[in-house]
Amino acid sequence: MKYLIEHLPRIGTIVVILEDFNNVRVEHLRSESVELVDSNGMTTILELPHRIDINSGRKGLQKNEGGVKTLRLKATRDVENSEDYKDRSINRAMLATPQRWMRKDLLAPTAFDIECRACNGSLISSKDCSAINELPSEFWAELMDYWHCHKPTVQHSVQVDRYSKLNPRSSELLVGNSVFCVNSTWVTAKLSFTARYVRCSKCNHTVGQVSQDGHLYNINKWNTRLVKGEGVEYFSPELHVTAILVNALNSNGTRKILLKNAHNECGILIWMFVVGLNVTMTGNQTFKNCIKVYYKRTVDAPSLSKAQNIESFVIDSVPLQHFSQKLDAVNAQLPHFLKTMDSWNLSFLHCS
């Protein structure tokens, strides 16, 4: 039995949608789960992505076409954030951005070492950094280009232009959602820089590329591993793509984004539908603060990238492949009725 449970906080509702071929019925409602029983007496527990008020809402499943049944329940209101979804000052997309290996994590008391994923050689360690700061946006250069084209007339241009470029010190590490950013004059020889790429000096593996700024280089988190104490952490390649999508939404409000490989051979068109959902899917997989997306593959990437209101990004083959597989894996867990909408496929992105 496949199912999808969505928490819709803006209307205080939880919707259960399931594919039922065994005549299941609701046996018990609990604050955090629904117990179903089929015609053979087999029990299934569905874990809810949010607590419900068990004394309100319908108690029985409603039949729909195609063997699909639905159940609507009233979600409880969290006292501390019950008004959050009415607050327009809260950036839902920012909350859904991957927040792994950020400044607060690197400033923890335990020393860290950012290592090359290919050879485990050290790239950047805590002792190499005189300062660690957050990257204002991974589209900083693009935002500054836009700002310069639309900035108001001012008399003292020097004071304005001093903020138009990021200029970290040689030992200052900037941390973004999916990249580490360093100056080309980085203090150690563990990184080697060319006109286009930054590589591990030990094995010559490419770990990043030059930014649009020219003197700054982005080291992809998915090309590294983080060692802290006895623990080793890896950054999933698909999170790199999710961060790009959310940064694009935060920077310019783009909701339709074309992802393509370096050869322009194929593309994935993403439509970011809803940000900040809590869902539970088949197998009681619960995703908090995730992104509901529709997607479709296209071989017409060049023409689509020129379309109005569609942003395009060239993605390395490894994270693009991982991202594509993740989209399909989530889609496969959905009830058949929900898998597609016209020519679009449904999926969910989560940032953990």
N, C-alpha and C positions, 0 to 999 in steps of 0.2 A: 504493500500500500504506500503510495507516494502522497506527500502532503506539503503544503506551505502555510505557515502561520505568520501573519503580518500584524505588527503593532502600529496602529495609526494614531500617534499621540495628539495630533492637532484636533481630532474629533473624538478622542478618548475611546477608541474601539480596537478590539482584536478580532481579526477575521481568520477563521480556520477554513482552508480549502483542501479537500482531499479527494483522491481518486478511489472510489469504493466499488468493489466488485463482490464483496462478501456480506453485504447488508449489515454494516456496523451501526451501532447506536451508542449514544452517550450513556454511560453507566454512572459516572460520578464527575462532578466539577469540583476542583480544588483551586486554591488561590493561585497556584503556579503550574497546574497541569490539568489535562482532561483525560479521563479514562474511558476508552472505547471497548466495546465487546461485540464480536461478530456472531454470525449465526451458528458457529461451531463452539461458542463459548470461549474463544481465545481473546485474551485481554491485550490491549495496546495502550501504553501511556504516552501521551503527547505533552512534551514540556513546552510551556508557554514562554515567549520572550519578555513578558511583562506580567505582573500580578493582575488578577481580575477580581471584580466584585461578584462573588458567587451567587448573590441574591438578586441579581438583575440580569437582563438579557434573555435570549431564548435558550431553552435547555435542550432542544432537539435539533438534529441536523436537517437542513433544508435541501431537498433534492433539486438538482439542476440537470441540464442536458448532458449527455455523454458520460453518464456514470459518475458525475461530480457532485459532491455534497458540500454545503457550507454551514458554518456556525458563526454567528456574531455574538461577541461578548463585550461587556463594558469593562474597560481597563480602569484600574485604580489610579487616583491622582497622587503623584508624589508631592508632598507638601513643600519640599525645598525647591522644586523646579516646575511646579504645575503651570506657571505662567511663562515659562521659557519659550514655548513654541509660539507665543503671541508677541514675543520681543524681537523686533526687527533688527535690533543692534547685535544679536547673536548670530555669528557666521556659522551656519550649519556645515558648509563645505570645509571650513577650517577644522572643525571638530572631527570630521571624517578623514582627515589627512593622516597617512601613516606617521606615527610618532615613535619610531624606533631609533636608537642610537642618536638621540638629540643632545643638546648642550647639557641639560640637567643630568643626563645619564653619564656623560663623559666627565662631569665635574664631581661625581661621587667620590668618596674617599679612596676607593680601590683604584689602583693604577690600571691603565688600559694600554693595549697595543693593537693598532689597526694593521692587520696582516694581509698580504697578497693571498687571494683564494687559490691561486694556481700552485704556489710553492711554499706558502706559510711564512715567507720572509717578511720581516717587519717593514712597514711603510711609514707609519706615524705612531709615535708613542706619547704618552702623557708628558714625559720629561722633555720631549721636543717642542712642546707648545708653551709659549709665554702667555698666550691668551686663547680662549675658546669662546666664540660668539656665534649667534645664529645668523644664517644668511637671510636677509630681509625677504627675498623671494628668489626662487630658482629661475625666474624670468626677469631678474633685475635689469639686465641690459636692455631687453625689449621694452620694459616699462619706462626706462629712462629715454629711449628713443622716442616713444610716444609722447612723453612729458615735454621733451624739448620741442617737438612739433606743435604743441598746443599750449606751451607755457605763456603766462601773461608777460607783458612788457615790463621790465624792471630796469632801473638805472645802474644798479651795482651788480653786473653780471658775474663778477668774480665770486661774490658771496653765494650766488645761486649755483654756479657750475661746480663749486667745491663738493657738492653732494651728488653730482651726476655720475661719478665713478666710485666703485668700491676699490679701496687701496689698502688691503690688510698688510700688516708687517710680515717680514720674512718668516717669523715663527708664530704667526697667528693663524689658527684654524677656524674656518667658517663652516658651520654645519647646516645643511639643508635637509629636507624631508627624504631625499633619495641620494644625495651626494655630499661629499666633503669638498670644500673649496680651499685651494691654497694659491699663494703667489708663485710665479715662476722663479722667484728668488728664494724658494723654500730653503730653510736653514740646513737641512741634512742632505746627504748624497744618496739616501735610500730611494729617492724618486728621480727619474730622468725625464727631461722634457724635450719634446721636438716641437716643430711648428704647429702640429695638429694634435699630438697625443701626449699623455703622461703614462710612463711605464714603470714597472717594478725594476729597480736596478739589479736585483739579484737574478731574475729569470727572464727579464725583458718582456714580460707579459703586459699587454695593454690594459690598464685599469681605469682609464678615463680619457678625457679630451679637453681641448682648449675651449674656453667659454667665448661668447660673443665679445666680451670685454677685451680679449686679446692677451692680457698679461695674467689672467687668472685661469686656473685649470680645475675642472670638476673630476673628482674621483668617485666613480659609481660605487655606492655601498654594496651592490650585489656582486661586485668584483672583489670584495674584501671579506674578511671575517674579523669579528671583534673578540679579543681575548681580555678577560677581566678576572684576575685571581686564577682559580682553577677552571673557570667556565669559558666555553667557546660558543659564540653565537654567530648565526648566518642570517643574511638579509635575503629573503625570497625574491628572485628576479621579477616576479609579477607585481610585487609591491612598488618596484621602480616605475612601472607603467601607471599604476594607480595613483602614485604621487604626481606624475606628470598631468594626468587628467584633472585631479583636484586643484593643482596649482593653476592650470589653465582656467578652470572655473572661477577660482578666487581672483585671478588677475584681470580677466576681461569678460567674465560672465558666459564664456563659451560653453554650450551644452552638447553640441555635435562636433565630434573630433575624429579626424581620420588618422589612424595609425598605419604607417607603412614601413617597409624595410628599406635598406639603403639602395637597393636596385629598382625600387618602384614596381616590383613584380606583382605584388598583391597588397591588399590593405584590409583593415578592419574598421568599419565605421561604427563609432560608439555614440549612443544617445543617452546622456546622463539624465535620467528621468526624475528620480527623487533622491535626496540626500538626507541621511540621518535616520534611517529606518532600523527597527529591531525586528529580526525575523528568525523563525525556526523552520528548518526544512527536514525532509526525509532522513530518518536516523537520529533525530533530535540534535541536529547541528544548529546551534544558535549563533547568530551573528549580531553583534551590537553595533549601533551607529554605522550601518553599512550603506552602500549606494545601490539603488535599483537602476539597472541599465538595460537598454535594448541594443542589440548589435547585429551586424550582418557583414559578411565578407564580400569584397568586391575586387574585381580585376581591373576596374576602371579608376584606379587611384589618381593618376595625373589630372583627369578632368574633374574629379570630385574635389580635389584639393583647391581648385580654382573657384568652387561654388561659394556663393555668398553665405556667410555665417557658419562656415565649416573650417575650423582650424585644423592644420595638419602637422604631424610630427614624425620625424624619421627615428625609428626605434631599433636598437641593436637586435640581431636575430634571436639571441638567447632569451632576453626578457620578453620579447614579442611572442615567441613560441610558448613560453611558460604561461603568459597571460592568456593567450588563445586557448590553451588546454584547460586553464582554470575556468574560463567562461563556459566552455562546453561541459566540463564536469559538473558545475552547478546547474546548468540547464538540464542535464540528464536526470537530476534528482527531483525535478518539478513534475507536478501532475501534467498529463498530456494536454489538457485543456489550456494550461497557462504557458506552455513552452514557447509559443509564437504569437505574434500579433501582426497580421498581414505578412510582410516579408522580413520582419524583425524577429530576432530570438531574444528571450528574456534571460537575464542573469543578475547576480548580485555580487558586488565587490566588498570585501571586508579588509580591514587594514591591520590585522594582527597576524 
